[in-house]
Amino acid sequence: MLRQVRLIFLLVITLIVIGLAQSSNWNNTINLNISVNSADRIDLYTDADGNHVIVQKSNQLVYYLFSATGNQIRSTVIDNFTEDPRLSQIAGWNGNVYISYKKGGNILTKKSSNAGSTWNDLQPITLPNSTSNGIDLWTDGSGLHIAYSAYDPNNSEYNTYYQRHPHEPNTLWQDFKQVTDLSGDAGGFPSVTTSASRVHVAFTDGEYQDPVGNHDLAKTRDRYNGSWQSSQQIFNDAARAMVIATSSKLHGFYYDFVPGIGFFYYDLYYINRDLGGASWSSPQLLQSYDVDPGVSPVDMAVTADDRLHIVSTDKQYRVWQNGWSSVFNFTSDTYADNQQIAANSNDVYVIWIDDYNSTLKLRQRDFPPLAPTNLTVSTSANNHPLLSWDANNEADLDEYKIYKKKGNGSWNYLTA
């Protein structure tokens, strides 16, 4: 009995060590060979099946699935239509992938549960007005969260709305809310994220469809345990604001409008607060002067180790973990537009439009994979150790290798 317990223990430790034996460096840039230009819009979601990418062109929305190494697995035309601005996003959770996009007076959502092989339509969302300046998606265990805006011509302003769709089949949109229904609140360019028992939605006032030129009041509002709270100011003169949550903080980003004589520009600032807090930290300047809240706004992702990763204008990448890292330029391309980032376990993937060469590119920062989760050890019918664990959701992990060792003997490979 002692030998069996000792053998099982060594197997567990070996699984963890083998799982960690991987480089955490940036891998080489991959040309995905998709023809694009700076007017196109792209988005990225990554899971065990690979990199799910959407490209919205002037008259078509296309879905692609690429492996972690950039091999194209499949592509599907989601819809043929023309919209300006081009509003579309992709998100996913636990094998479910969602694509939401504005088409005319509706927001349409497609769902796939087989890595994009087939798609089903969710219930359309009818907009109060066909003019919108933003859609944002977030997913967690409770479903797909969407925040979207619609123009109110009577008051010459945008309003932001929120809904949630459970992951389970044969369900409908739930929890509808006009987030901007408090006196003095209005705005679009929505951003949505969630934390424990909370939904966080940011919105920015103004009449613009394009954030470039906009400068007005940016706020955030929380839904806590099913009840919407009072709104909080983020900044009073912003082009737009975005939020994302880690385990203990709500992180905010906003573009500060800076006027000049015959011109204007934007500075990108960062703030944070406790998830249920009422006051923000002092603003921290991340980028100054040549930042673009329209074509290349900051994009954010949180890895399993609770680190916040961002990419922004001028090919900049940073990591936050109780403070910001130095800047790393994720590409040497002359022009990199519409950069997007996705987290997959502790790895991050970045895509962008190489406008000079009119192509779409991908790069991975490859961290060690996670150890197996929910690992259990039992005895098989033949009195051998039987190991079970949850399927790993990392796009670049092929297998775990299992070794055994008896006493002071050498390690012997068993299986993978």
Legacy VTK file of the C-alpha trace (Angstrom):
# vtk DataFile Version 3.0
C-alpha trace
ASCII
DATASET POLYDATA
POINTS 416 float
0.000 0.000 0.000
2.850 2.363 0.805
4.429 1.724 -2.618
1.138 2.527 -4.371
0.702 5.847 -2.541
4.299 6.829 -3.246
3.964 5.971 -6.919
0.806 8.064 -7.271
2.476 11.052 -5.614
5.397 10.956 -8.017
3.047 10.754 -10.980
1.238 13.887 -9.845
4.464 15.838 -9.430
5.737 14.661 -12.795
2.594 15.876 -14.544
3.087 19.339 -13.148
6.791 19.538 -13.995
6.318 18.318 -17.563
3.479 20.791 -18.048
5.725 23.689 -17.070
8.554 22.856 -19.461
7.821 25.510 -22.095
9.226 28.850 -23.138
7.494 32.067 -22.085
9.034 34.214 -24.859
7.334 35.902 -27.765
7.081 33.546 -30.712
7.793 34.703 -34.242
5.213 36.789 -36.085
2.944 34.808 -38.410
1.464 36.228 -41.604
-2.099 34.869 -41.770
-2.296 35.808 -45.468
-5.693 37.463 -45.200
-6.025 40.580 -47.349
-7.092 43.556 -45.211
-6.728 47.318 -45.004
-6.950 49.910 -42.227
-10.680 50.460 -42.814
-11.454 46.827 -41.986
-12.286 45.731 -38.456
-10.923 42.603 -36.803
-11.461 40.774 -33.524
-9.988 37.718 -31.797
-11.006 35.000 -29.335
-8.731 32.069 -28.461
-9.540 28.698 -26.882
-8.439 25.061 -27.126
-9.636 24.894 -30.744
-7.370 27.743 -31.826
-7.594 31.412 -32.746
-11.105 32.467 -33.764
-10.854 35.614 -35.902
-13.456 37.795 -37.562
-12.751 40.286 -40.326
-15.408 42.829 -41.249
-14.869 44.387 -44.651
-16.969 46.989 -46.444
-19.571 44.433 -47.561
-18.838 41.164 -45.754
-18.201 39.640 -42.316
-15.965 36.547 -42.390
-14.985 34.087 -39.648
-11.636 32.250 -39.640
-10.215 29.561 -37.380
-6.429 29.356 -37.147
-4.273 26.987 -35.142
-1.885 28.375 -32.525
0.822 28.275 -35.196
-1.262 30.187 -37.739
-2.485 27.386 -40.003
-5.942 28.161 -41.362
-8.382 25.418 -40.352
-11.582 26.828 -41.834
-13.349 30.004 -42.891
-17.023 30.919 -43.128
-18.839 33.936 -44.527
-21.050 35.011 -41.630
-23.009 37.626 -43.586
-22.894 39.848 -46.655
-23.911 43.414 -45.835
-22.664 46.988 -45.694
-22.476 48.989 -42.459
-20.731 52.174 -41.391
-19.338 52.153 -38.792
-18.475 48.465 -38.812
-19.588 47.097 -35.449
-18.830 43.436 -34.749
-17.232 41.364 -31.989
-16.357 37.755 -31.183
-16.249 36.106 -27.750
-16.515 32.644 -26.273
-16.781 30.431 -23.220
-16.166 26.733 -22.591
-16.601 25.545 -26.179
-19.202 28.140 -27.183
-18.207 30.868 -29.656
-20.353 33.944 -30.317
-20.253 36.582 -33.053
-22.415 39.687 -32.624
-22.741 42.398 -35.250
-24.959 45.317 -36.180
-26.986 44.978 -39.368
-29.490 47.712 -40.089
-31.760 48.172 -37.097
-30.763 44.903 -35.400
-27.902 43.285 -33.568
-27.511 39.731 -34.830
-25.656 37.009 -32.941
-24.362 33.687 -34.239
-23.357 30.846 -31.910
-21.160 27.830 -32.616
-20.526 24.919 -30.266
-18.257 22.977 -32.635
-15.326 25.315 -33.292
-17.050 27.240 -36.056
-18.081 24.243 -38.171
-21.748 25.263 -37.963
-23.541 28.333 -36.636
-26.953 28.925 -35.100
-28.810 32.226 -34.789
-29.663 33.665 -31.399
-32.696 35.879 -30.966
-32.073 39.221 -32.766
-31.891 42.386 -30.688
-33.967 45.216 -32.156
-32.322 48.596 -31.663
-34.383 51.610 -30.534
-32.729 53.460 -33.419
-30.686 52.076 -36.298
-27.818 54.488 -35.577
-25.283 53.030 -33.132
-21.685 53.750 -32.182
-20.720 50.612 -30.305
-21.097 46.945 -29.380
-19.090 45.150 -26.714
-19.147 41.508 -25.577
-17.993 39.685 -22.465
-18.477 36.074 -21.373
-18.445 34.243 -18.063
-20.160 31.191 -16.610
-23.544 32.937 -16.570
-23.581 33.599 -20.305
-22.840 36.117 -23.033
-23.015 39.730 -21.861
-23.620 42.436 -24.453
-23.583 46.217 -24.175
-24.687 48.267 -27.171
-25.680 51.817 -27.977
-28.455 53.492 -29.967
-28.944 57.121 -30.904
-31.784 59.154 -29.379
-32.660 61.854 -31.963
-35.042 63.603 -29.565
-32.217 64.426 -27.167
-29.321 64.334 -29.648
-27.434 61.747 -27.612
-26.670 58.037 -27.435
-27.916 55.618 -24.815
-26.297 52.362 -23.733
-28.188 49.094 -23.171
-27.273 45.768 -21.588
-28.530 42.190 -21.944
-27.326 38.676 -21.084
-27.827 35.409 -22.963
-27.287 32.106 -21.077
-25.006 29.538 -22.688
-27.668 26.836 -22.520
-29.520 26.071 -25.785
-33.112 27.187 -26.365
-32.763 30.248 -24.133
-33.436 33.931 -24.812
-31.846 37.251 -23.982
-32.407 38.233 -20.349
-31.807 41.081 -17.863
-32.510 43.909 -20.327
-31.502 47.318 -18.974
-31.043 50.820 -20.312
-27.851 51.521 -18.407
-28.155 55.256 -19.040
-31.629 55.668 -17.526
-30.536 57.791 -14.540
-31.004 61.552 -14.632
-27.929 63.166 -16.164
-26.663 59.935 -17.733
-26.271 59.398 -21.470
-23.672 57.967 -23.762
-22.492 55.277 -26.113
-19.133 53.665 -27.010
-20.074 50.956 -24.475
-17.697 48.621 -22.666
-18.762 45.645 -20.529
-16.985 43.274 -18.147
-17.927 41.167 -15.129
-16.555 40.193 -11.737
-17.927 38.159 -8.831
-21.638 39.106 -8.459
-21.127 42.218 -10.620
-21.593 43.483 -14.151
-19.638 46.649 -15.017
-20.649 48.837 -17.982
-18.853 51.979 -19.153
-20.318 54.593 -21.500
-19.269 57.981 -22.876
-21.550 60.873 -23.771
-21.400 62.724 -27.082
-23.067 62.875 -30.499
-20.265 61.264 -32.501
-20.380 57.872 -34.195
-16.590 57.902 -34.408
-14.794 58.573 -31.109
-12.259 60.749 -32.915
-13.531 64.268 -32.276
-15.650 63.247 -29.308
-14.966 64.733 -25.863
-17.561 64.394 -23.139
-18.404 62.765 -19.822
-17.422 59.097 -19.369
-19.040 57.009 -16.637
-19.376 53.455 -15.388
-22.306 51.704 -13.748
-22.445 48.387 -11.873
-25.091 45.710 -11.545
-24.547 44.077 -8.148
-26.435 40.909 -7.205
-29.098 41.779 -9.764
-29.566 45.453 -8.789
-28.189 48.381 -10.760
-26.209 50.870 -8.676
-25.590 54.597 -9.135
-23.225 55.596 -11.924
-19.672 56.814 -11.270
-17.663 59.328 -13.258
-14.526 58.100 -14.990
-13.492 61.368 -16.665
-15.209 64.555 -17.786
-13.662 65.112 -21.238
-13.087 61.739 -22.883
-13.382 60.407 -26.422
-14.306 57.027 -24.971
-13.660 54.838 -21.927
-13.244 51.085 -21.449
-13.277 48.784 -18.422
-12.063 45.282 -17.574
-11.959 43.397 -14.270
-9.318 41.260 -12.609
-9.946 39.358 -9.376
-9.920 42.420 -7.104
-9.812 45.517 -9.328
-11.885 47.232 -11.984
-9.475 48.753 -14.498
-10.454 51.804 -16.524
-8.915 53.342 -19.637
-9.937 56.644 -21.170
-8.828 58.963 -23.959
-8.386 62.534 -22.748
-9.223 65.182 -25.348
-6.407 67.753 -25.625
-7.290 70.832 -27.746
-4.764 72.874 -29.667
-4.810 75.804 -32.066
-6.394 74.353 -35.189
-5.914 70.752 -34.066
-6.516 68.335 -31.201
-5.111 65.052 -29.952
-5.721 62.423 -27.266
-3.778 61.060 -24.315
-4.466 57.544 -23.033
-4.886 57.300 -19.246
-5.309 54.411 -16.827
-7.185 54.249 -13.501
-8.455 51.486 -11.224
-10.685 50.940 -8.214
-11.789 48.116 -5.971
-14.563 46.085 -7.586
-17.173 47.499 -5.224
-15.355 50.763 -4.592
-16.559 54.310 -5.078
-13.272 56.101 -5.792
-10.724 55.710 -8.561
-6.949 55.773 -8.285
-4.998 58.775 -9.525
-4.831 58.782 -13.338
-1.676 57.378 -14.892
-0.612 58.536 -18.357
0.153 55.554 -20.594
0.492 57.197 -24.013
0.556 60.782 -25.153
-0.253 62.715 -28.311
-0.393 60.205 -31.165
-3.015 57.757 -29.883
-6.103 56.707 -31.815
-9.373 55.940 -29.988
-11.059 55.008 -33.281
-8.977 52.790 -35.576
-6.577 51.475 -32.899
-8.176 51.724 -29.446
-6.605 49.932 -26.499
-7.607 46.279 -26.204
-7.361 44.243 -23.003
-7.224 40.623 -21.812
-6.771 38.883 -18.451
-4.773 35.657 -18.161
-5.370 32.807 -15.713
-2.697 34.185 -13.378
-4.796 37.372 -12.999
-2.444 39.568 -15.000
-3.898 42.273 -17.247
-2.392 42.547 -20.734
-3.041 45.438 -23.123
-2.131 46.431 -26.666
-2.563 49.956 -27.973
-1.607 52.473 -30.654
1.984 52.416 -31.938
2.369 48.653 -31.454
2.621 48.908 -27.672
2.136 45.963 -25.313
2.153 46.154 -21.496
1.309 43.940 -18.527
-0.261 45.050 -15.238
0.243 43.193 -11.975
-0.033 45.783 -9.200
1.788 48.124 -11.566
2.643 48.462 -15.240
5.548 46.789 -16.988
7.741 48.624 -19.446
6.506 48.896 -23.041
7.243 46.109 -25.506
6.665 46.675 -29.229
4.909 43.551 -30.469
5.900 44.196 -34.097
8.396 46.151 -36.154
5.856 46.719 -38.941
5.708 50.280 -40.208
1.963 50.519 -39.574
-0.067 48.277 -37.260
-3.784 49.088 -37.026
-6.742 47.742 -35.055
-4.582 45.587 -32.760
-6.536 42.983 -30.756
-5.448 40.729 -27.888
-6.855 37.497 -26.446
-5.877 35.472 -23.379
-5.792 31.678 -23.390
-4.727 30.261 -20.032
-1.501 32.231 -19.383
-0.719 32.737 -23.070
-1.649 35.860 -24.993
-2.239 36.188 -28.726
-2.171 39.477 -30.653
-3.493 40.150 -34.147
-3.197 43.349 -36.143
-3.523 44.798 -39.624
-0.166 45.385 -41.287
-1.457 48.310 -43.311
1.755 48.738 -45.308
1.512 45.175 -46.686
-2.315 44.921 -46.469
-2.259 41.671 -44.512
-3.362 40.259 -41.157
-0.699 39.105 -38.701
-0.569 37.054 -35.490
1.915 36.771 -32.645
1.863 34.711 -29.451
3.491 35.337 -26.104
4.004 31.773 -24.962
3.924 31.235 -21.204
4.162 27.848 -19.434
0.850 25.960 -19.528
-1.199 25.371 -16.431
-0.900 22.137 -14.489
-3.832 19.740 -14.929
-6.905 20.878 -13.017
-9.166 18.697 -10.871
-6.595 15.911 -11.000
-7.846 12.698 -9.375
-6.008 9.441 -8.799
-7.731 6.106 -8.319
-7.025 2.413 -8.835
-8.016 0.726 -12.078
-9.632 -2.701 -12.370
-6.146 -4.132 -12.922
-4.858 -2.465 -9.748
-2.899 0.226 -11.608
-2.973 3.988 -10.923
-5.727 5.698 -12.911
-5.314 9.457 -13.442
-8.076 11.803 -14.604
-8.161 15.575 -15.078
-10.158 18.253 -16.876
-9.446 18.841 -20.544
-6.913 21.621 -21.027
-8.235 24.647 -22.944
-4.897 25.874 -24.318
-4.562 26.231 -28.061
-0.874 25.281 -28.168
-0.841 22.274 -25.798
-0.875 18.844 -27.450
-0.401 16.512 -24.502
0.836 15.860 -20.980
3.524 13.174 -20.665
3.317 10.778 -17.721
6.360 9.096 -16.169
6.738 6.722 -13.228
9.510 5.948 -10.805
9.878 3.198 -8.219
12.092 3.759 -5.215
15.543 4.973 -6.245
15.136 3.770 -9.796
15.073 5.902 -12.915
12.058 7.649 -14.428
10.254 5.635 -17.093
7.912 7.079 -19.691
4.401 5.582 -19.535
2.096 7.422 -21.878
0.892 10.809 -23.096
LINES 1 417
416 0 1 2 3 4 5 6 7 8 9 10 11 12 13 14 15 16 17 18 19 20 21 22 23 24 25 26 27 28 29 30 31 32 33 34 35 36 37 38 39 40 41 42 43 44 45 46 47 48 49 50 51 52 53 54 55 56 57 58 59 60 61 62 63 64 65 66 67 68 69 70 71 72 73 74 75 76 77 78 79 80 81 82 83 84 85 86 87 88 89 90 91 92 93 94 95 96 97 98 99 100 101 102 103 104 105 106 107 108 109 110 111 112 113 114 115 116 117 118 119 120 121 122 123 124 125 126 127 128 129 130 131 132 133 134 135 136 137 138 139 140 141 142 143 144 145 146 147 148 149 150 151 152 153 154 155 156 157 158 159 160 161 162 163 164 165 166 167 168 169 170 171 172 173 174 175 176 177 178 179 180 181 182 183 184 185 186 187 188 189 190 191 192 193 194 195 196 197 198 199 200 201 202 203 204 205 206 207 208 209 210 211 212 213 214 215 216 217 218 219 220 221 222 223 224 225 226 227 228 229 230 231 232 233 234 235 236 237 238 239 240 241 242 243 244 245 246 247 248 249 250 251 252 253 254 255 256 257 258 259 260 261 262 263 264 265 266 267 268 269 270 271 272 273 274 275 276 277 278 279 280 281 282 283 284 285 286 287 288 289 290 291 292 293 294 295 296 297 298 299 300 301 302 303 304 305 306 307 308 309 310 311 312 313 314 315 316 317 318 319 320 321 322 323 324 325 326 327 328 329 330 331 332 333 334 335 336 337 338 339 340 341 342 343 344 345 346 347 348 349 350 351 352 353 354 355 356 357 358 359 360 361 362 363 364 365 366 367 368 369 370 371 372 373 374 375 376 377 378 379 380 381 382 383 384 385 386 387 388 389 390 391 392 393 394 395 396 397 398 399 400 401 402 403 404 405 406 407 408 409 410 411 412 413 414 415
